[in-house]
């Protein structure tokens, strides 16, 4: 705001400029009422002074001296109330003001200071807020509404030009923006993954104290970009930290303490709101599960999915009262499942295990499984999924949970190289596991395979297992074992001699396969 603009605002619009007309473009940065003659100690550039000259009403020389001082200090101008204590302006003051283009503004005695000052202060405040907004890269983020904290972090990523992620005070990752890049602190953006930095626990312990009194710190790791660390604080406790690896754009952004405090307040608000929303959503899904399991409906078709990953184990560790890890797990699973189908999906936790009940038709069943497998492969490396059979009554839910638990157990034991298990492929193993308790079955398997169970014949046992796995295909078996076909042929002949079987006979291969599975499941 300059003097010209000020003369149009509020009661100052009733004023008269009597000198220094050429200075109406001077910028006003502050406004003060002055009734003491000693102005040199507090006058600052851009100040607009208001006075009645009460204390020096009989000293024109002093009045002129004050104006001369204001000019030297690059004040914006002076507003004098005439008729109260002084009735005229000294000629020398007029001359100096005209010479230096210093505005002298006259207001009548009937005008109160408050009616002049209030609208001017409001205008200065608006301009200050606008200036801060223009210089604050986070102003738009602070004023916008977001559907989730992740959405806000993605926008923060765009503003600073760098990935952004949030860790709890154990170093477990809770949120990560798009375009995550490994650095010297952490290599993974998997939920609840921990930093790779060797002494991360000691560093975090130091942050718990230091970041209570500081609005930021800088993490320096040799050979990697510096990382800006910002605290999320509630009730005098640092409950999480925001990590922003430095990039060129971040170096050019000036971040004042007040700007960072507003940014942190916004992110804390989003964090709290999302925790409340996720807790309500968890309760809602548990209520839907109870309603589903108590339905008496023979028409419903559904199947159950079981999830297992390292990040689900976070539930067993201690967490600050503000953070509910199970809600973050459920949020992650909703993000995986919700795009798959428009049909009803209930996601829930039971005994620290995570499940989903998916309602679908028999035609949709295999399509949903294929889509789920595809999304898993795109997004996760450490998530294991077991899918149960399609069932036709909600009263069978307990059986469905047992079947999918067993499918997960068998898959993790027998198909260690895989991460996606289905009951139609592994359900038979539940029967085989039951047979392992039969001593006659065990005796039969031991007797048949005993020649190969000796340590000297381990290569023959491995060969038999691979040969049966490849459905008797000699070429594929030799390739998988990295041996020549003649070597494989020799080993197969040796196996036939030791076991007294014909490997070309399909029934013999079935019996051998059965016995090998019994031994595998028994171990």
ChimeraX attribute file (.defattr): number of C-alpha atoms within 10 A of each C-alpha:
attribute: neighborCount
match mode: 1-to-1
recipient: residues
	/A:1	15
	/A:2	16
	/A:3	20
	/A:4	16
	/A:5	15
	/A:6	20
	/A:7	18
	/A:8	12
	/A:9	16
	/A:10	14
	/A:11	20
	/A:12	21
	/A:13	13
	/A:14	14
	/A:15	17
	/A:16	14
	/A:17	15
	/A:18	14
	/A:19	21
	/A:20	20
	/A:21	18
	/A:22	14
	/A:23	20
	/A:24	20
	/A:25	15
	/A:26	21
	/A:27	21
	/A:28	21
	/A:29	19
	/A:30	19
	/A:31	19
	/A:32	14
	/A:33	14
	/A:34	19
	/A:35	15
	/A:36	12
	/A:37	14
	/A:38	11
	/A:39	16
	/A:40	12
	/A:41	6
	/A:42	9
	/A:43	20
	/A:44	16
	/A:45	16
	/A:46	20
	/A:47	22
	/A:48	25
	/A:49	22
	/A:50	22
	/A:51	17
	/A:52	21
	/A:53	23
	/A:54	15
	/A:55	14
	/A:56	16
	/A:57	14
	/A:58	12
	/A:59	10
	/A:60	17
	/A:61	12
	/A:62	14
	/A:63	19
	/A:64	19
	/A:65	14
	/A:66	20
	/A:67	22
	/A:68	17
	/A:69	15
	/A:70	24
	/A:71	20
	/A:72	13
	/A:73	17
	/A:74	17
	/A:75	25
	/A:76	27
	/A:77	28
	/A:78	25
	/A:79	21
	/A:80	22
	/A:81	25
	/A:82	19
	/A:83	13
	/A:84	14
	/A:85	15
	/A:86	16
	/A:87	12
	/A:88	11
	/A:89	16
	/A:90	12
	/A:91	11
	/A:92	14
	/A:93	20
	/A:94	18
	/A:95	13
	/A:96	17
	/A:97	24
	/A:98	18
	/A:99	12
	/A:100	16
	/A:101	19
	/A:102	26
	/A:103	28
	/A:104	25
	/A:105	22
	/A:106	21
	/A:107	23
	/A:108	14
	/A:109	15
	/A:110	10
	/A:111	14
	/A:112	12
	/A:113	16
	/A:114	10
	/A:115	12
	/A:116	19
	/A:117	19
	/A:118	14
	/A:119	16
	/A:120	23
	/A:121	14
	/A:122	11
	/A:123	16
	/A:124	18
	/A:125	14
	/A:126	12
	/A:127	14
	/A:128	13
	/A:129	12
	/A:130	13
	/A:131	11
	/A:132	14
	/A:133	14
	/A:134	12
	/A:135	15
	/A:136	18
	/A:137	17
	/A:138	19
	/A:139	16
	/A:140	13
	/A:141	17
	/A:142	17
	/A:143	9
	/A:144	9
	/A:145	12
	/A:146	13
	/A:147	9
	/A:148	13
	/A:149	22
	/A:150	19
	/A:151	14
	/A:152	20
	/A:153	23
	/A:154	18
	/A:155	19
	/A:156	20
	/A:157	20
	/A:158	14
	/A:159	16
	/A:160	21
	/A:161	16
	/A:162	23
	/A:163	22
	/A:164	25
	/A:165	22
	/A:166	22
	/A:167	22
	/A:168	21
	/A:169	18
	/A:170	19
	/A:171	21
	/A:172	19
	/A:173	23
	/A:174	19
	/A:175	19
	/A:176	22
	/A:177	21
	/A:178	17
	/A:179	11
	/A:180	15
	/A:181	13
	/A:182	14
	/A:183	18
	/A:184	18
	/A:185	21
	/A:186	16
	/A:187	15
	/A:188	16
	/A:189	20
	/A:190	18
	/A:191	21
	/A:192	23
	/A:193	18
	/A:194	20
	/A:195	21
	/A:196	15
	/A:197	14
	/A:198	10
	/A:199	10
	/A:200	16
	/A:201	15
	/A:202	9
	/A:203	13
	/A:204	17
	/A:205	12
	/A:206	11
	/A:207	21
	/A:208	18
	/A:209	13
	/A:210	15
	/A:211	19
	/A:212	16
	/A:213	10
	/A:214	12
	/A:215	18
	/A:216	19
	/A:217	14
	/A:218	14
	/A:219	19
	/A:220	13
	/A:221	13
	/A:222	8
	/A:223	8
	/A:224	14
	/A:225	14
	/A:226	17
	/A:227	20
	/A:228	18
	/A:229	19
	/A:230	24
	/A:231	27
	/A:232	23
	/A:233	18
	/A:234	13
	/A:235	6
	/A:236	9
	/A:237	14
	/A:238	20
	/A:239	20
	/A:240	27
	/A:241	24
	/A:242	21
	/A:243	21
	/A:244	23
	/A:245	23
	/A:246	19
	/A:247	15
	/A:248	10
	/A:249	11
	/A:250	16
	/A:251	10
	/A:252	9
	/A:253	13
	/A:254	11
	/A:255	15
	/A:256	11
	/A:257	12
	/A:258	12
	/A:259	19
	/A:260	17
	/A:261	17
	/A:262	14
	/A:263	18
	/A:264	19
	/A:265	16
	/A:266	18
	/A:267	19
	/A:268	18
	/A:269	13
	/A:270	19
	/A:271	18
	/A:272	14
	/A:273	14
	/A:274	18
	/A:275	19
	/A:276	15
	/A:277	13
	/A:278	18
	/A:279	17
	/A:280	13
	/A:281	17
	/A:282	20
	/A:283	12
	/A:284	14
	/A:285	18
	/A:286	17
	/A:287	12
	/A:288	17
	/A:289	19
	/A:290	10
	/A:291	11
	/A:292	18
	/A:293	15
	/A:294	12
	/A:295	12
	/A:296	11
	/A:297	13
	/A:298	11
	/A:299	9
	/A:300	15
	/A:301	17
	/A:302	23
	/A:303	22
	/A:304	25
	/A:305	23
	/A:306	24
	/A:307	20
	/A:308	18
	/A:309	17
	/A:310	13
	/A:311	19
	/A:312	20
	/A:313	15
	/A:314	19
	/A:315	15
	/A:316	10
	/A:317	8
	/A:318	10
	/A:319	15
	/A:320	14
	/A:321	7
	/A:322	13
	/A:323	17
	/A:324	16
	/A:325	23
	/A:326	23
	/A:327	22
	/A:328	21
	/A:329	23
	/A:330	22
	/A:331	15
	/A:332	12
	/A:333	17
	/A:334	15
	/A:335	11
	/A:336	15
	/A:337	19
	/A:338	14
	/A:339	11
	/A:340	16
	/A:341	15
	/A:342	9
	/A:343	10
	/A:344	13
	/A:345	21
	/A:346	21
	/A:347	26
	/A:348	25
	/A:349	18
	/A:350	9
	/A:351	5
	/A:352	13
	/A:353	16
	/A:354	19
	/A:355	24
	/A:356	23
	/A:357	21
	/A:358	21
	/A:359	22
	/A:360	21
	/A:361	16
	/A:362	12
	/A:363	8
	/A:364	11
	/A:365	17
	/A:366	13
	/A:367	13
	/A:368	16
	/A:369	16
	/A:370	12
	/A:371	15
	/A:372	18
	/A:373	15
	/A:374	11
	/A:375	15
	/A:376	19
	/A:377	14
	/A:378	9
	/A:379	11
	/A:380	13
	/A:381	11
	/A:382	13
	/A:383	16
	/A:384	19
	/A:385	23
	/A:386	26
	/A:387	25
	/A:388	27
	/A:389	17
	/A:390	20
	/A:391	21
	/A:392	17
	/A:393	17
	/A:394	23
	/A:395	16
	/A:396	11
	/A:397	20
	/A:398	10
	/A:399	13
	/A:400	22
	/A:401	21
	/A:402	13
	/A:403	21
	/A:404	26
	/A:405	22
	/A:406	19
	/A:407	27
	/A:408	27
	/A:409	16
	/A:410	21
	/A:411	25
	/A:412	19
	/A:413	12
	/A:414	14
	/A:415	14
	/A:416	9
	/A:417	9
	/A:418	11
	/A:419	20
	/A:420	20
	/A:421	25
	/A:422	18
	/A:423	22
	/A:424	12
	/A:425	10
	/A:426	20
	/A:427	19
	/A:428	11
	/A:429	19
	/A:430	16
	/A:431	10
	/A:432	15
	/A:433	16
	/A:434	11
	/A:435	16
	/A:436	19
	/A:437	12
	/A:438	10
	/A:439	10
	/A:440	11
	/A:441	15
	/A:442	16
	/A:443	10
	/A:444	13
	/A:445	20
	/A:446	17
	/A:447	13
	/A:448	18
	/A:449	18
	/A:450	12
	/A:451	16
	/A:452	19
	/A:453	14
	/A:454	11
	/A:455	10
	/A:456	10
	/A:457	13
	/A:458	12
	/A:459	12
	/A:460	20
	/A:461	20
	/A:462	12
	/A:463	20
	/A:464	24
	/A:465	15
	/A:466	19
	/A:467	23
	/A:468	17
	/A:469	13
	/A:470	15
	/A:471	12
	/A:472	16
	/A:473	12
	/A:474	18
	/A:475	14
	/A:476	16
	/A:477	23
	/A:478	20
	/A:479	12
	/A:480	13
	/A:481	14
	/A:482	10
	/A:483	12
	/A:484	14
	/A:485	15
	/A:486	11
	/A:487	11
	/A:488	22
	/A:489	13
	/A:490	11
	/A:491	17
	/A:492	19
	/A:493	14
	/A:494	13
	/A:495	22
	/A:496	13
	/A:497	11
	/A:498	14
	/A:499	15
	/A:500	10
	/A:501	15
	/A:502	15
	/A:503	19
	/A:504	10
	/A:505	9
	/A:506	12
	/A:507	11
	/A:508	13
	/A:509	19
	/A:510	13
	/A:511	13
	/A:512	21
	/A:513	15
	/A:514	14
	/A:515	20
	/A:516	20
	/A:517	19
	/A:518	23
	/A:519	15
	/A:520	13
	/A:521	18
	/A:522	13
	/A:523	7
